[in-house]
Amino acid sequence: MMTLVMAVVALGVSTVAIGGLTALPASATAAADCSAPAAPNVDWSDCNKNGVDLHSANLSGANLSGANLTHTNLINANLTQANLKRAKLPRADLSLAELEIANLSGANLTDDAYLDNANLSDADLSDANLSYADLRTADLRSTDLSNADLTRAQCGDDTVWPDGSKDHGTTCPK
């Protein structure tokens, strides 16, 4: 029986039922490996990384959807094309982080999430909560901010907005 199940998975058959048992492909049974080291394309979806030091980590293409990254040190981290959909990032330090083309839709970047000189160009921040986030020197060029909550976010003369301008002053767009 085990040989048959392994053969079904090896052949890439989507689902096979044998005697009440169902064999699923490896991709359907794969789960996040929360103990995996920081690396490009790591799958930490829904993992708890609260307060972890990921300074200068290369997490490009990583799946961090739903991950708890509260108080996490992501200074100078490479998160290019990372999936941070619905990630929890309150009080995370993302200064100098590379978040170009990252998916942060629905992410929680509240309570002084620090984005000093973070590159968020072409990122998806739709439906993200950025209330009280520090965006004073963030690069938001071509960023999708549709339905994002920018209530009391800190913005400044050095914030680069989606249209490429720096003329929004200290008032975040609504």
DRENDO-1510 file (C-alpha; in Angstrom, 1 decimal, always signed):
<recs>
REC; n; res; u; v; w
REC; 1; MET; +0.0; +0.0; +0.0 .
REC; 2; MET; +2.8; +2.4; +0.9 .
REC; 3; THR; +4.5; +1.7; -2.4 .
REC; 4; LEU; +1.3; +2.6; -4.2 .
REC; 5; VAL; +0.9; +5.9; -2.3 .
REC; 6; MET; +4.5; +6.8; -3.0 .
REC; 7; ALA; +4.1; +6.0; -6.7 .
REC; 8; VAL; +0.9; +8.1; -6.9 .
REC; 9; VAL; +2.7; +11.1; -5.3 .
REC; 10; ALA; +5.8; +10.6; -7.6 .
REC; 11; LEU; +3.6; +10.5; -10.7 .
REC; 12; GLY; +1.9; +13.8; -9.6 .
REC; 13; VAL; -1.6; +12.4; -9.7 .
REC; 14; SER; -3.7; +15.0; -8.0 .
REC; 15; THR; -5.9; +12.8; -5.7 .
REC; 16; VAL; -6.4; +9.0; -5.5 .
REC; 17; ALA; -8.7; +7.2; -3.2 .
REC; 18; ILE; -7.9; +3.5; -2.4 .
REC; 19; GLY; -9.9; +1.6; +0.2 .
REC; 20; GLY; -11.1; +4.8; +1.9 .
REC; 21; LEU; -7.6; +6.3; +2.1 .
REC; 22; THR; -6.8; +9.4; +0.0 .
REC; 23; ALA; -3.3; +10.1; -1.3 .
REC; 24; LEU; -2.7; +13.8; -1.8 .
REC; 25; PRO; +0.2; +15.3; -3.8 .
REC; 26; ALA; +3.2; +16.5; -1.8 .
REC; 27; SER; +2.3; +20.2; -2.4 .
REC; 28; ALA; -1.1; +19.7; -0.7 .
REC; 29; THR; +0.4; +18.2; +2.4 .
REC; 30; ALA; +3.4; +20.5; +2.7 .
REC; 31; ALA; +3.2; +22.9; +5.6 .
REC; 32; ALA; +5.3; +25.8; +6.7 .
REC; 33; ASP; +8.5; +24.9; +8.4 .
REC; 34; CYS; +8.7; +27.4; +11.3 .
REC; 35; SER; +12.1; +26.1; +12.4 .
REC; 36; ALA; +13.7; +26.6; +9.0 .
REC; 37; PRO; +16.5; +29.1; +8.9 .
REC; 38; ALA; +16.0; +32.5; +7.2 .
REC; 39; ALA; +16.6; +32.0; +3.5 .
REC; 40; PRO; +15.2; +33.1; +0.2 .
REC; 41; ASN; +11.8; +31.4; -0.5 .
REC; 42; VAL; +11.4; +30.1; +3.0 .
REC; 43; ASP; +7.9; +29.2; +4.0 .
REC; 44; TRP; +7.1; +30.7; +7.4 .
REC; 45; SER; +3.4; +31.2; +6.7 .
REC; 46; ASP; +1.4; +31.6; +9.9 .
REC; 47; CYS; +4.6; +31.1; +12.0 .
REC; 48; ASN; +5.3; +33.0; +15.2 .
REC; 49; LYS; +8.5; +35.0; +14.7 .
REC; 50; ASN; +7.6; +37.6; +17.4 .
REC; 51; GLY; +10.8; +39.5; +18.4 .
REC; 52; VAL; +13.2; +37.5; +16.2 .
REC; 53; ASP; +16.4; +39.3; +15.0 .
REC; 54; LEU; +16.3; +39.0; +11.2 .
REC; 55; HIS; +18.7; +41.9; +10.7 .
REC; 56; SER; +20.0; +41.8; +7.1 .
REC; 57; ALA; +18.3; +38.5; +6.4 .
REC; 58; ASN; +17.7; +37.5; +2.8 .
REC; 59; LEU; +14.0; +36.6; +2.7 .
REC; 60; SER; +13.4; +37.4; -0.9 .
REC; 61; GLY; +10.4; +35.4; -2.3 .
REC; 62; ALA; +9.6; +34.1; +1.2 .
REC; 63; ASN; +6.1; +33.1; +2.2 .
REC; 64; LEU; +5.4; +35.0; +5.4 .
REC; 65; SER; +1.6; +35.3; +4.9 .
REC; 66; GLY; -0.2; +35.5; +8.3 .
REC; 67; ALA; +3.1; +35.3; +10.2 .
REC; 68; ASN; +3.5; +37.1; +13.5 .
REC; 69; LEU; +6.4; +39.4; +13.1 .
REC; 70; THR; +5.6; +41.8; +16.0 .
REC; 71; HIS; +8.7; +43.5; +17.4 .
REC; 72; THR; +10.8; +41.7; +14.8 .
REC; 73; ASN; +14.1; +43.3; +13.7 .
REC; 74; LEU; +14.0; +43.4; +9.9 .
REC; 75; ILE; +16.5; +46.2; +9.5 .
REC; 76; ASN; +18.2; +46.0; +6.1 .
REC; 77; ALA; +16.3; +42.7; +5.3 .
REC; 78; ASN; +15.7; +41.7; +1.7 .
REC; 79; LEU; +12.0; +41.0; +1.4 .
REC; 80; THR; +11.8; +41.6; -2.4 .
REC; 81; GLN; +8.7; +39.8; -3.8 .
REC; 82; ALA; +8.0; +38.3; -0.4 .
REC; 83; ASN; +4.4; +37.4; +0.5 .
REC; 84; LEU; +3.5; +39.2; +3.7 .
REC; 85; LYS; -0.3; +39.1; +3.1 .
REC; 86; ARG; -2.1; +39.5; +6.5 .
REC; 87; ALA; +1.3; +39.4; +8.3 .
REC; 88; LYS; +1.4; +41.0; +11.8 .
REC; 89; LEU; +4.1; +43.6; +11.9 .
REC; 90; PRO; +3.2; +46.0; +14.8 .
REC; 91; ARG; +6.4; +47.7; +16.2 .
REC; 92; ALA; +8.5; +45.8; +13.7 .
REC; 93; ASP; +11.7; +47.6; +12.5 .
REC; 94; LEU; +11.8; +47.6; +8.7 .
REC; 95; SER; +14.3; +50.4; +8.3 .
REC; 96; LEU; +16.4; +50.1; +5.2 .
REC; 97; ALA; +14.4; +47.0; +4.3 .
REC; 98; GLU; +13.9; +46.1; +0.6 .
REC; 99; LEU; +10.2; +45.4; +0.1 .
REC; 100; GLU; +10.1; +46.0; -3.6 .
REC; 101; ILE; +7.2; +44.1; -5.3 .
REC; 102; ALA; +6.2; +42.6; -1.9 .
REC; 103; ASN; +2.6; +41.6; -1.1 .
REC; 104; LEU; +1.6; +43.3; +2.1 .
REC; 105; SER; -2.1; +43.4; +1.4 .
REC; 106; GLY; -4.1; +43.3; +4.6 .
REC; 107; ALA; -0.9; +43.4; +6.7 .
REC; 108; ASN; -0.9; +45.0; +10.1 .
REC; 109; LEU; +1.9; +47.7; +10.3 .
REC; 110; THR; +0.5; +49.6; +13.3 .
REC; 111; ASP; +1.9; +51.0; +16.5 .
REC; 112; ASP; +5.1; +52.6; +15.3 .
REC; 113; ALA; +6.1; +50.0; +12.7 .
REC; 114; TYR; +9.3; +51.7; +11.6 .
REC; 115; LEU; +9.9; +52.0; +7.8 .
REC; 116; ASP; +12.8; +54.5; +7.8 .
REC; 117; ASN; +14.3; +54.4; +4.3 .
REC; 118; ALA; +12.4; +51.2; +3.5 .
REC; 119; ASN; +11.9; +50.6; -0.3 .
REC; 120; LEU; +8.2; +49.7; -0.8 .
REC; 121; SER; +8.2; +50.6; -4.5 .
REC; 122; ASP; +5.7; +48.5; -6.5 .
REC; 123; ALA; +4.5; +46.8; -3.3 .
REC; 124; ASP; +0.9; +45.9; -2.6 .
REC; 125; LEU; -0.3; +47.6; +0.6 .
REC; 126; SER; -4.0; +47.5; -0.3 .
REC; 127; ASP; -6.2; +47.0; +2.8 .
REC; 128; ALA; -3.1; +47.3; +5.0 .
REC; 129; ASN; -3.3; +48.9; +8.4 .
REC; 130; LEU; -0.6; +51.6; +8.6 .
REC; 131; SER; -2.1; +53.6; +11.5 .
REC; 132; TYR; +0.7; +55.1; +13.6 .
REC; 133; ALA; +3.4; +53.6; +11.2 .
REC; 134; ASP; +6.5; +55.7; +10.6 .
REC; 135; LEU; +6.6; +56.4; +6.9 .
REC; 136; ARG; +8.7; +59.7; +7.0 .
REC; 137; THR; +11.4; +58.5; +4.7 .
REC; 138; ALA; +9.8; +55.5; +3.0 .
REC; 139; ASP; +9.8; +55.0; -0.7 .
REC; 140; LEU; +6.2; +54.3; -1.7 .
REC; 141; ARG; +6.7; +54.9; -5.5 .
REC; 142; SER; +4.1; +53.0; -7.5 .
REC; 143; THR; +2.8; +51.3; -4.3 .
REC; 144; ASP; -0.9; +50.2; -4.1 .
REC; 145; LEU; -2.3; +51.9; -1.1 .
REC; 146; SER; -5.9; +51.4; -2.0 .
REC; 147; ASN; -8.1; +51.1; +1.1 .
REC; 148; ALA; -5.0; +51.3; +3.4 .
REC; 149; ASP; -5.5; +52.8; +6.8 .
REC; 150; LEU; -3.0; +55.7; +7.2 .
REC; 151; THR; -4.7; +57.2; +10.2 .
REC; 152; ARG; -2.1; +59.0; +12.3 .
REC; 153; ALA; +0.8; +57.5; +10.2 .
REC; 154; GLN; +3.9; +59.7; +10.4 .
REC; 155; CYS; +4.7; +61.1; +7.0 .
REC; 156; GLY; +7.2; +63.7; +6.1 .
REC; 157; ASP; +8.9; +65.7; +3.4 .
REC; 158; ASP; +11.1; +62.8; +2.5 .
REC; 159; THR; +8.2; +60.3; +2.0 .
REC; 160; VAL; +8.1; +59.3; -1.7 .
REC; 161; TRP; +4.4; +58.8; -2.6 .
REC; 162; PRO; +3.0; +56.4; -5.2 .
REC; 163; ASP; +2.9; +59.1; -7.8 .
REC; 164; GLY; +6.7; +59.7; -7.2 .
REC; 165; SER; +6.1; +63.0; -5.6 .
REC; 166; LYS; +7.4; +64.3; -2.3 .
REC; 167; ASP; +4.9; +67.2; -2.1 .
REC; 168; HIS; +2.3; +65.7; +0.3 .
REC; 169; GLY; +4.2; +67.3; +3.3 .
REC; 170; THR; +3.4; +65.9; +6.7 .
REC; 171; THR; -0.2; +64.9; +6.0 .
REC; 172; CYS; -0.7; +61.4; +4.8 .
REC; 173; PRO; -3.2; +61.0; +1.9 .
REC; 174; LYS; -6.6; +59.5; +2.8 .
</recs>
